[in-house]
Amino acid sequence: MFGSSPSAFVVAIAATLIACLGLVHDGAQMLRTKTRTTVLAHESARAGAQHLDPDLLRTGTRALDPAAARTAATAHARAGGGDAEVSVGADTVTVTVTSTHHPALLTLLGDVHISSRATATAHTP
Protein backbone atom coordinates (compact mmCIF):
# COMPACT_ATOMS: atom_id res chain seq x y z
CA MET A 1 0.00 0.00 0.00
CA PHE A 2 2.74 2.47 0.88
CA GLY A 3 4.82 1.40 -2.15
CA SER A 4 2.37 2.85 -4.70
CA SER A 5 1.98 6.31 -3.13
CA PRO A 6 5.53 7.55 -3.78
CA SER A 7 5.30 6.29 -7.38
CA ALA A 8 2.11 8.25 -8.00
CA PHE A 9 3.73 11.30 -6.43
CA VAL A 10 6.83 10.95 -8.62
CA VAL A 11 4.68 10.56 -11.74
CA ALA A 12 2.68 13.68 -10.86
CA ILE A 13 5.83 15.72 -10.21
CA ALA A 14 7.49 14.45 -13.40
CA ALA A 15 4.41 15.33 -15.48
CA THR A 16 4.31 18.80 -13.92
CA LEU A 17 8.00 19.39 -14.61
CA ILE A 18 7.65 18.25 -18.22
CA ALA A 19 4.67 20.60 -18.68
CA CYS A 20 6.65 23.49 -17.17
CA LEU A 21 9.62 22.77 -19.45
CA GLY A 22 7.28 22.71 -22.43
CA LEU A 23 5.80 26.08 -21.46
CA VAL A 24 9.29 27.55 -21.02
CA HIS A 25 10.23 26.22 -24.45
CA ASP A 26 7.10 27.70 -26.05
CA GLY A 27 7.74 31.03 -24.33
CA ALA A 28 11.31 31.13 -25.57
CA GLN A 29 10.16 30.33 -29.10
CA MET A 30 7.58 33.14 -28.91
CA LEU A 31 10.30 35.61 -27.87
CA ARG A 32 12.51 34.34 -30.68
CA THR A 33 9.66 34.85 -33.17
CA LYS A 34 9.12 38.43 -31.92
CA THR A 35 12.83 39.21 -32.27
CA ARG A 36 12.96 37.65 -35.73
CA THR A 37 9.89 39.63 -36.79
CA THR A 38 11.42 42.90 -35.59
CA VAL A 39 14.72 42.21 -37.35
CA LEU A 40 12.88 41.20 -40.52
CA ALA A 41 10.87 44.44 -40.50
CA HIS A 42 14.06 46.52 -40.23
CA GLU A 43 15.83 44.52 -42.92
CA SER A 44 12.85 44.73 -45.28
CA ALA A 45 12.55 48.49 -44.81
CA ARG A 46 16.26 48.93 -45.56
CA ALA A 47 15.99 46.67 -48.61
CA GLY A 48 13.18 48.84 -49.96
CA ALA A 49 14.90 52.14 -49.15
CA GLN A 50 17.86 51.21 -51.34
CA HIS A 51 15.81 51.37 -54.54
CA LEU A 52 16.20 54.88 -55.87
CA ASP A 53 14.59 56.18 -59.07
CA PRO A 54 17.43 56.03 -61.65
CA ASP A 55 15.98 58.77 -63.85
CA LEU A 56 15.76 61.26 -61.00
CA LEU A 57 19.14 60.17 -59.69
CA ARG A 58 20.74 61.20 -63.01
CA THR A 59 19.43 64.72 -62.46
CA GLY A 60 20.94 64.80 -58.98
CA THR A 61 17.70 64.22 -57.08
CA ARG A 62 17.46 61.34 -54.65
CA ALA A 63 13.96 59.86 -54.65
CA LEU A 64 12.60 56.39 -54.21
CA ASP A 65 11.26 54.28 -57.02
CA PRO A 66 7.98 53.35 -55.26
CA ALA A 67 7.27 50.18 -57.23
CA ALA A 68 10.79 48.79 -56.89
CA ALA A 69 10.97 49.72 -53.20
CA ARG A 70 7.64 48.04 -52.45
CA THR A 71 8.61 44.92 -54.42
CA ALA A 72 12.02 44.62 -52.72
CA ALA A 73 10.63 45.12 -49.21
CA THR A 74 7.82 42.61 -49.76
CA ALA A 75 10.15 40.04 -51.32
CA HIS A 76 12.62 40.32 -48.44
CA ALA A 77 9.89 39.88 -45.83
CA ARG A 78 8.45 36.86 -47.62
CA ALA A 79 11.90 35.30 -48.00
CA GLY A 80 12.25 35.62 -44.22
CA GLY A 81 8.92 33.92 -43.58
CA GLY A 82 6.75 36.95 -42.85
CA ASP A 83 3.87 38.79 -44.44
CA ALA A 84 4.52 42.46 -45.16
CA GLU A 85 2.49 45.62 -45.51
CA VAL A 86 4.64 48.24 -47.25
CA SER A 87 4.11 51.98 -47.42
CA VAL A 88 6.43 54.08 -49.58
CA GLY A 89 6.73 57.82 -49.04
CA ALA A 90 8.87 60.41 -50.78
CA ASP A 91 12.03 59.34 -48.96
CA THR A 92 10.87 56.63 -46.53
CA VAL A 93 9.81 53.02 -46.64
CA THR A 94 7.67 51.75 -43.77
CA VAL A 95 7.21 48.02 -43.43
CA THR A 96 4.93 46.14 -41.04
CA VAL A 97 5.81 42.45 -40.85
CA THR A 98 3.57 39.79 -39.33
CA SER A 99 4.89 36.34 -38.44
CA THR A 100 3.01 33.42 -36.95
CA HIS A 101 4.31 30.99 -34.35
CA HIS A 102 2.78 27.57 -33.73
CA PRO A 103 3.65 26.54 -30.16
CA ALA A 104 4.48 22.93 -29.37
CA LEU A 105 2.79 22.40 -26.00
CA LEU A 106 -0.07 24.87 -26.25
CA THR A 107 -1.42 23.00 -29.28
CA LEU A 108 -2.73 20.46 -26.79
CA LEU A 109 -5.37 23.08 -25.95
CA GLY A 110 -6.46 23.33 -29.59
CA ASP A 111 -5.35 25.03 -32.77
CA VAL A 112 -3.16 27.82 -31.36
CA HIS A 113 -1.47 30.43 -33.55
CA ILE A 114 0.43 33.31 -31.99
CA SER A 115 1.07 36.30 -34.23
CA SER A 116 3.97 38.68 -33.88
CA ARG A 117 3.90 42.10 -35.53
CA ALA A 118 6.66 44.69 -35.95
CA THR A 119 6.95 47.96 -37.85
CA ALA A 120 10.11 49.68 -39.08
CA THR A 121 10.85 52.74 -41.20
CA ALA A 122 13.97 53.35 -43.26
CA HIS A 123 15.00 56.54 -45.03
CA THR A 124 16.75 56.77 -48.38
CA PRO A 125 20.56 56.77 -48.15
PAFI-399745 format. One line per field, with one value per atom (N, C-alpha, C, O, CB): atom name; x, y, z; residue in one letter. Coordinates in steps of 0.1 Angstrom, whole numbers, plus 5000, padded with zeros to 4 digits. Glycine has a CB too. Example, Ala and Ser with C-alpha at 12.3 -4.5 7.8 and 13.67 -1.06 7.14 Angstrom:
! PAFI-399745
atom	c(N|CA|C|O|CB|N|CA|C|O|CB)
east	c(5132|5123|5132|5142|5113|5128|5137|5129|5134|5141)
north	c(4943|4955|4967|4967|4955|4978|4989|5000|5011|4994)
up	c(5078|5078|5078|5085|5090|5071|5071|5079|5080|5057)
rest	c(A|A|A|A|A|S|S|S|S|S)
This chain:
! PAFI-399745
atom	c(N|CA|C|O|CB|N|CA|C|O|CB|N|CA|C|O|CB|N|CA|C|O|CB|N|CA|C|O|CB|N|CA|C|O|CB|N|CA|C|O|CB|N|CA|C|O|CB|N|CA|C|O|CB|N|CA|C|O|CB|N|CA|C|O|CB|N|CA|C|O|CB|N|CA|C|O|CB|N|CA|C|O|CB|N|CA|C|O|CB|N|CA|C|O|CB|N|CA|C|O|CB|N|CA|C|O|CB|N|CA|C|O|CB|N|CA|C|O|CB|N|CA|C|O|CB|N|CA|C|O|CB|N|CA|C|O|CB|N|CA|C|O|CB|N|CA|C|O|CB|N|CA|C|O|CB|N|CA|C|O|CB|N|CA|C|O|CB|N|CA|C|O|CB|N|CA|C|O|CB|N|CA|C|O|CB|N|CA|C|O|CB|N|CA|C|O|CB|N|CA|C|O|CB|N|CA|C|O|CB|N|CA|C|O|CB|N|CA|C|O|CB|N|CA|C|O|CB|N|CA|C|O|CB|N|CA|C|O|CB|N|CA|C|O|CB|N|CA|C|O|CB|N|CA|C|O|CB|N|CA|C|O|CB|N|CA|C|O|CB|N|CA|C|O|CB|N|CA|C|O|CB|N|CA|C|O|CB|N|CA|C|O|CB|N|CA|C|O|CB|N|CA|C|O|CB|N|CA|C|O|CB|N|CA|C|O|CB|N|CA|C|O|CB|N|CA|C|O|CB|N|CA|C|O|CB|N|CA|C|O|CB|N|CA|C|O|CB|N|CA|C|O|CB|N|CA|C|O|CB|N|CA|C|O|CB|N|CA|C|O|CB|N|CA|C|O|CB|N|CA|C|O|CB|N|CA|C|O|CB|N|CA|C|O|CB|N|CA|C|O|CB|N|CA|C|O|CB|N|CA|C|O|CB|N|CA|C|O|CB|N|CA|C|O|CB|N|CA|C|O|CB|N|CA|C|O|CB|N|CA|C|O|CB|N|CA|C|O|CB|N|CA|C|O|CB|N|CA|C|O|CB|N|CA|C|O|CB|N|CA|C|O|CB|N|CA|C|O|CB|N|CA|C|O|CB|N|CA|C|O|CB|N|CA|C|O|CB|N|CA|C|O|CB|N|CA|C|O|CB|N|CA|C|O|CB|N|CA|C|O|CB|N|CA|C|O|CB|N|CA|C|O|CB|N|CA|C|O|CB|N|CA|C|O|CB|N|CA|C|O|CB|N|CA|C|O|CB|N|CA|C|O|CB|N|CA|C|O|CB|N|CA|C|O|CB|N|CA|C|O|CB|N|CA|C|O|CB|N|CA|C|O|CB|N|CA|C|O|CB|N|CA|C|O|CB|N|CA|C|O|CB|N|CA|C|O|CB|N|CA|C|O|CB|N|CA|C|O|CB|N|CA|C|O|CB|N|CA|C|O|CB|N|CA|C|O|CB|N|CA|C|O|CB|N|CA|C|O|CB|N|CA|C|O|CB|N|CA|C|O|CB|N|CA|C|O|CB|N|CA|C|O|CB|N|CA|C|O|CB|N|CA|C|O|CB|N|CA|C|O|CB|N|CA|C|O|CB|N|CA|C|O|CB|N|CA|C|O|CB|N|CA|C|O|CB|N|CA|C|O|CB|N|CA|C|O|CB|N|CA|C|O|CB|N|CA|C|O|CB)
east	c(5008|5000|5009|5006|4991|5019|5027|5037|5042|5035|5039|5048|5043|5050|5051|5029|5024|5022|5022|5010|5022|5020|5032|5030|5018|5044|5055|5056|5060|5068|5053|5053|5043|5046|5050|5031|5021|5026|5024|5007|5032|5037|5048|5049|5043|5057|5068|5063|5068|5078|5053|5047|5040|5042|5036|5033|5027|5037|5035|5018|5048|5058|5065|5068|5069|5068|5075|5066|5071|5078|5053|5044|5043|5043|5030|5043|5043|5056|5055|5041|5067|5080|5081|5086|5092|5076|5076|5067|5071|5072|5056|5047|5053|5052|5033|5060|5067|5078|5079|5072|5086|5096|5090|5096|5104|5079|5073|5068|5069|5061|5062|5058|5070|5069|5050|5081|5093|5098|5102|5104|5098|5102|5093|5098|5102|5080|5071|5073|5072|5056|5075|5077|5090|5090|5078|5101|5113|5111|5117|5124|5104|5102|5093|5095|5095|5084|5076|5085|5083|5064|5094|5103|5112|5115|5111|5117|5125|5117|5123|5130|5105|5097|5095|5096|5083|5093|5091|5104|5104|5087|5115|5128|5131|5135|5140|5128|5130|5120|5124|5127|5108|5099|5104|5103|5085|5109|5114|5126|5127|5118|5135|5147|5143|5148|5157|5134|5129|5122|5124|5119|5115|5109|5119|5118|5099|5130|5141|5148|5151|5150|5151|5158|5150|5155|5162|5137|5129|5127|5127|5115|5126|5125|5138|5138|5123|5150|5163|5164|5169|5174|5159|5160|5152|5156|5155|5140|5132|5138|5136|5118|5144|5149|5161|5166|5152|5167|5179|5175|5184|5187|5162|5158|5154|5143|5146|5164|5162|5158|5160|5175|5150|5146|5158|5164|5135|5162|5174|5173|5183|5178|5161|5160|5162|5168|5146|5156|5158|5172|5177|5147|5178|5191|5201|5211|5196|5199|5207|5207|5216|5203|5196|5194|5200|5200|5180|5204|5209|5199|5202|5215|5187|5177|5176|5175|5163|5176|5175|5160|5155|5184|5154|5140|5138|5145|5130|5129|5126|5118|5110|5118|5121|5113|5102|5105|5121|5090|5080|5077|5076|5067|5076|5073|5084|5082|5070|5096|5108|5110|5114|5121|5108|5110|5100|5103|5108|5087|5076|5079|5078|5063|5083|5086|5098|5097|5089|5108|5120|5117|5121|5132|5110|5106|5097|5099|5100|5087|5078|5085|5083|5067|5094|5102|5111|5112|5110|5117|5126|5118|5123|5134|5107|5099|5094|5094|5087|5089|5084|5096|5094|5078|5108|5119|5123|5128|5131|5120|5123|5111|5112|5126|5100|5089|5078|5070|5094|5078|5067|5059|5062|5074|5048|5039|5041|5042|5024|5042|5045|5034|5028|5058|5033|5025|5035|5042|5013|5036|5046|5040|5031|5056|5045|5041|5053|5063|5034|5053|5064|5061|5051|5068|5069|5067|5078|5084|5069|5079|5089|5103|5111|5088|5107|5120|5121|5131|5129|5109|5109|5101|5093|5102|5105|5098|5094|5103|5107|5082|5077|5071|5063|5066|5076|5072|5067|5073|5084|5055|5049|5049|5043|5035|5057|5058|5050|5051|5073|5043|5036|5041|5041|5020|5045|5049|5040|5035|5064|5038|5030|5038|5047|5018|5036|5043|5033|5022|5051|5036|5028|5035|5044|5025|5030|5037|5035|5026|5031|5045|5045|5035|5027|5059|5036|5028|5014|5004|5035|5012|4999|4990|4977|5001|4995|4986|4977|4967|4994|4981|4973|4959|4949|4980|4959|4946|4938|4926|4949|4943|4935|4945|4957|4923|4939|4947|4951|4943|4938|4963|4968|4978|4988|4975|4976|4985|4988|4979|4979|5001|5004|5011|5021|5013|5005|5011|5020|5018|4999|5030|5040|5040|5040|5054|5040|5039|5049|5051|5025|5057|5067|5067|5064|5081|5069|5070|5083|5088|5058|5088|5101|5100|5094|5113|5108|5108|5123|5131|5101|5126|5140|5139|5129|5146|5149|5150|5160|5168|5154|5158|5168|5182|5184|5163|5191|5206|5210|5221|5215)
north	c(4988|5000|5013|5022|5000|5013|5025|5025|5036|5025|5014|5014|5021|5026|5000|5022|5028|5044|5051|5022|5049|5063|5071|5081|5066|5067|5075|5075|5085|5071|5064|5063|5072|5079|5048|5073|5083|5097|5105|5080|5100|5113|5117|5128|5114|5107|5109|5112|5120|5098|5104|5106|5119|5126|5094|5124|5137|5148|5157|5139|5147|5157|5157|5168|5155|5145|5144|5151|5158|5130|5148|5153|5169|5176|5147|5174|5188|5194|5205|5191|5188|5194|5194|5203|5186|5183|5183|5193|5200|5169|5195|5206|5220|5228|5205|5222|5235|5237|5248|5236|5227|5228|5231|5238|5215|5224|5227|5241|5248|5218|5247|5261|5270|5281|5264|5267|5275|5275|5285|5271|5263|5262|5270|5278|5247|5269|5277|5292|5300|5273|5296|5310|5315|5326|5313|5307|5311|5312|5321|5301|5303|5303|5316|5321|5290|5319|5331|5344|5353|5333|5345|5356|5356|5367|5356|5345|5343|5348|5355|5329|5344|5349|5364|5370|5342|5370|5384|5391|5401|5388|5386|5392|5391|5400|5385|5379|5377|5386|5391|5362|5388|5396|5411|5418|5395|5415|5429|5431|5441|5432|5421|5422|5422|5429|5411|5413|5412|5425|5429|5400|5432|5444|5455|5462|5449|5456|5465|5462|5471|5465|5449|5445|5448|5453|5430|5445|5447|5462|5466|5441|5471|5485|5490|5498|5492|5485|5489|5484|5491|5484|5472|5467|5475|5478|5452|5480|5488|5502|5508|5489|5508|5521|5523|5534|5526|5512|5512|5514|5516|5499|5513|5514|5528|5532|5504|5535|5549|5549|5540|5557|5560|5562|5566|5577|5573|5557|5560|5573|5580|5548|5576|5588|5600|5610|5588|5601|5613|5613|5624|5612|5602|5602|5608|5614|5587|5606|5612|5627|5634|5607|5633|5647|5653|5665|5651|5644|5648|5648|5652|5662|5643|5642|5628|5618|5647|5627|5613|5612|5619|5612|5602|5599|5584|5577|5607|5578|5564|5560|5568|5559|5549|5543|5535|5524|5534|5540|5534|5519|5511|5541|5516|5502|5492|5482|5501|5496|5488|5487|5476|5494|5498|5497|5488|5480|5511|5489|5480|5466|5457|5485|5463|5449|5443|5432|5449|5451|5446|5444|5433|5456|5453|5451|5439|5431|5464|5437|5426|5413|5403|5428|5413|5400|5396|5385|5402|5406|5403|5398|5388|5416|5404|5399|5385|5376|5408|5382|5369|5358|5347|5369|5362|5353|5350|5339|5359|5359|5356|5349|5347|5369|5346|5339|5348|5343|5330|5361|5370|5375|5374|5381|5381|5388|5403|5407|5384|5411|5425|5434|5431|5427|5445|5456|5467|5471|5460|5473|5482|5496|5496|5477|5506|5520|5528|5528|5527|5533|5541|5556|5559|5535|5564|5578|5584|5577|5584|5597|5604|5599|5597|5619|5598|5593|5583|5581|5605|5577|5566|5554|5554|5572|5543|5530|5525|5523|5520|5523|5518|5504|5502|5527|5494|5480|5475|5476|5472|5468|5461|5447|5442|5467|5439|5424|5417|5420|5420|5407|5398|5384|5379|5399|5377|5363|5356|5361|5362|5343|5334|5323|5317|5328|5321|5310|5299|5303|5316|5287|5276|5269|5261|5266|5271|5265|5250|5244|5271|5244|5229|5224|5215|5224|5229|5224|5230|5223|5227|5242|5249|5243|5246|5264|5236|5230|5219|5215|5224|5214|5205|5211|5203|5199|5224|5231|5233|5238|5244|5231|5233|5239|5239|5243|5244|5250|5264|5274|5251|5266|5278|5284|5278|5276|5297|5304|5317|5324|5307|5321|5333|5342|5338|5330|5354|5363|5373|5378|5370|5377|5387|5397|5394|5381|5410|5421|5432|5435|5427|5437|5447|5457|5453|5441|5469|5480|5487|5490|5490|5489|5497|5506|5504|5487|5517|5527|5530|5531|5541|5530|5534|5545|5547|5521|5554|5565|5562|5554|5578|5570|5568|5571|5580|5576|5565|5568|5581|5585|5557)
up	c(5000|5000|5000|4993|5012|5008|5009|4997|4994|5022|4990|4979|4966|4958|4975|4965|4953|4954|4944|4950|4967|4969|4964|4957|4983|4967|4962|4947|4941|4968|4941|4926|4920|4910|4922|4925|4920|4922|4913|4927|4933|4936|4926|4920|4950|4923|4914|4900|4892|4914|4896|4883|4881|4871|4880|4892|4891|4891|4883|4904|4898|4898|4884|4879|4909|4879|4866|4855|4846|4863|4855|4845|4846|4836|4847|4859|4861|4856|4849|4876|4858|4854|4839|4833|4860|4832|4818|4812|4802|4813|4818|4813|4815|4806|4821|4826|4828|4818|4813|4843|4816|4806|4792|4784|4805|4789|4776|4775|4764|4774|4785|4785|4784|4778|4798|4791|4790|4775|4770|4800|4769|4755|4746|4738|4751|4748|4740|4742|4732|4743|4754|4757|4750|4745|4772|4751|4744|4729|4723|4748|4723|4709|4705|4694|4704|4714|4711|4711|4703|4721|4721|4721|4709|4704|4734|4705|4693|4681|4672|4691|4680|4668|4668|4658|4669|4680|4681|4676|4669|4695|4681|4677|4662|4656|4685|4657|4643|4635|4624|4639|4639|4632|4632|4622|4639|4643|4644|4635|4628|4659|4635|4626|4612|4604|4630|4609|4595|4590|4578|4594|4599|4595|4592|4582|4606|4600|4598|4585|4577|4610|4583|4571|4558|4548|4571|4559|4547|4544|4532|4550|4554|4552|4545|4536|4565|4550|4544|4530|4521|4553|4528|4514|4504|4493|4514|4509|4500|4499|4488|4506|4509|4508|4500|4496|4522|4495|4487|4472|4464|4488|4469|4455|4451|4453|4452|4446|4441|4427|4419|4443|4423|4409|4401|4403|4409|4391|4384|4375|4373|4375|4370|4361|4370|4365|4355|4381|4390|4396|4398|4401|4398|4403|4393|4397|4406|4380|4370|4370|4366|4356|4375|4375|4389|4391|4374|4397|4410|4422|4433|4409|4419|4429|4434|4427|4424|4448|4453|4457|4465|4466|4451|4453|4451|4443|4444|4459|4458|4445|4440|4470|4440|4430|4437|4442|4419|4439|4447|4444|4453|4447|4432|4428|4431|4437|4413|4428|4431|4446|4451|4424|4453|4468|4474|4483|4474|4470|4475|4472|4481|4470|4460|4456|4464|4468|4441|4466|4473|4487|4493|4472|4494|4508|4510|4519|4513|4501|4502|4500|4507|4493|4490|4487|4498|4502|4474|4504|4516|4528|4534|4520|4531|4542|4539|4548|4544|4527|4524|4524|4529|4510|4520|4520|4535|4537|4513|4544|4558|4565|4577|4565|4558|4564|4570|4578|4575|4566|4572|4561|4549|4579|4565|4556|4558|4569|4558|4547|4548|4543|4533|4542|4550|4545|4543|4552|4555|4531|4528|4524|4516|4516|4529|4526|4521|4529|4538|4510|4504|4504|4497|4490|4510|4510|4500|4492|4524|4501|4492|4495|4485|4494|4507|4510|4521|4527|4514|4524|4535|4530|4521|4547|4536|4534|4547|4556|4526|4550|4562|4560|4551|4569|4568|4566|4579|4589|4561|4578|4590|4586|4577|4593|4594|4592|4602|4614|4592|4598|4607|4605|4594|4604|4616|4616|4625|4635|4620|4622|4631|4637|4630|4622|4649|4657|4661|4665|4669|4659|4663|4674|4672|4651|4687|4698|4699|4693|4711|4705|4706|4717|4714|4709|4729|4740|4740|4743|4753|4737|4737|4727|4728|4736|4717|4707|4713|4707|4696|4725|4732|4736|4738|4745|4737|4740|4728|4730|4747|4716|4704|4694|4695|4707|4683|4672|4676|4675|4659|4681|4686|4677|4673|4700|4673|4664|4672|4676|4650|4673|4680|4670|4664|4692|4668|4658|4664|4676|4650|4657|4661|4650|4638|4664|4654|4645|4648|4660|4644|4638|4641|4629|4617|4643|4632|4621|4622|4633|4623|4610|4609|4597|4587|4608|4599|4588|4585|4594|4592|4572|4567|4558|4550|4561|4558|4550|4538|4540|4558|4527|4516|4521|4529|4504|4515|4518|4514|4517|4512)
rest	c(M|M|M|M|M|F|F|F|F|F|G|G|G|G|G|S|S|S|S|S|S|S|S|S|S|P|P|P|P|P|S|S|S|S|S|A|A|A|A|A|F|F|F|F|F|V|V|V|V|V|V|V|V|V|V|A|A|A|A|A|I|I|I|I|I|A|A|A|A|A|A|A|A|A|A|T|T|T|T|T|L|L|L|L|L|I|I|I|I|I|A|A|A|A|A|C|C|C|C|C|L|L|L|L|L|G|G|G|G|G|L|L|L|L|L|V|V|V|V|V|H|H|H|H|H|D|D|D|D|D|G|G|G|G|G|A|A|A|A|A|Q|Q|Q|Q|Q|M|M|M|M|M|L|L|L|L|L|R|R|R|R|R|T|T|T|T|T|K|K|K|K|K|T|T|T|T|T|R|R|R|R|R|T|T|T|T|T|T|T|T|T|T|V|V|V|V|V|L|L|L|L|L|A|A|A|A|A|H|H|H|H|H|E|E|E|E|E|S|S|S|S|S|A|A|A|A|A|R|R|R|R|R|A|A|A|A|A|G|G|G|G|G|A|A|A|A|A|Q|Q|Q|Q|Q|H|H|H|H|H|L|L|L|L|L|D|D|D|D|D|P|P|P|P|P|D|D|D|D|D|L|L|L|L|L|L|L|L|L|L|R|R|R|R|R|T|T|T|T|T|G|G|G|G|G|T|T|T|T|T|R|R|R|R|R|A|A|A|A|A|L|L|L|L|L|D|D|D|D|D|P|P|P|P|P|A|A|A|A|A|A|A|A|A|A|A|A|A|A|A|R|R|R|R|R|T|T|T|T|T|A|A|A|A|A|A|A|A|A|A|T|T|T|T|T|A|A|A|A|A|H|H|H|H|H|A|A|A|A|A|R|R|R|R|R|A|A|A|A|A|G|G|G|G|G|G|G|G|G|G|G|G|G|G|G|D|D|D|D|D|A|A|A|A|A|E|E|E|E|E|V|V|V|V|V|S|S|S|S|S|V|V|V|V|V|G|G|G|G|G|A|A|A|A|A|D|D|D|D|D|T|T|T|T|T|V|V|V|V|V|T|T|T|T|T|V|V|V|V|V|T|T|T|T|T|V|V|V|V|V|T|T|T|T|T|S|S|S|S|S|T|T|T|T|T|H|H|H|H|H|H|H|H|H|H|P|P|P|P|P|A|A|A|A|A|L|L|L|L|L|L|L|L|L|L|T|T|T|T|T|L|L|L|L|L|L|L|L|L|L|G|G|G|G|G|D|D|D|D|D|V|V|V|V|V|H|H|H|H|H|I|I|I|I|I|S|S|S|S|S|S|S|S|S|S|R|R|R|R|R|A|A|A|A|A|T|T|T|T|T|A|A|A|A|A|T|T|T|T|T|A|A|A|A|A|H|H|H|H|H|T|T|T|T|T|P|P|P|P|P)
